[in-house]
Amino acid sequence: VQLQAYGGGSVQAGGFWRLRCPPCGTPCSTYVMGWFRQAPGKEREFVTTISRNGLNTRYTDSVKGRLTIARDNTNNTVYLQMNGLKPEDTAVYYCAAAFTAYSTFYVINEYEYRDWGQGTLVTVSS
């Protein structure tokens, strides 16, 4: 699966932004999808993941209540809606795909993600 994160840009703290990752697979419903990010000078970290059927999600604590992952399997796209952005959200964001046989499972461990897209930079200014 060739992935590509789109939508990076600059936004002020408290603002909102949306990233997308098309295509998320062929078919999209075959893959668990995740978003990861890497801030300047830091290691890449898990942000969120969504099960194949879109019903189950998991978030890292620092983004709970502010970032939302969603998927549109019909249009083969995964989204990351980001609200209430903070300067510490500044990072290169990556989408990734993992295969699992179970439609209700999600994947947190980045080493289980087989396919990664090029990242897109989101800069949040204070």
Secondary structure, 3 states (H helix, E strand, C coil): CCCECECCEEEECCCCEEEEECCCCCCHHHEEEEEEEECCCCCCEEEEEECCCCCCEEECHHHCCCEEEEEECCCCEEEEEECCCCHHHCEEEEEEEEECCCCCCCCCCHHHCCEECECEEEEEEC
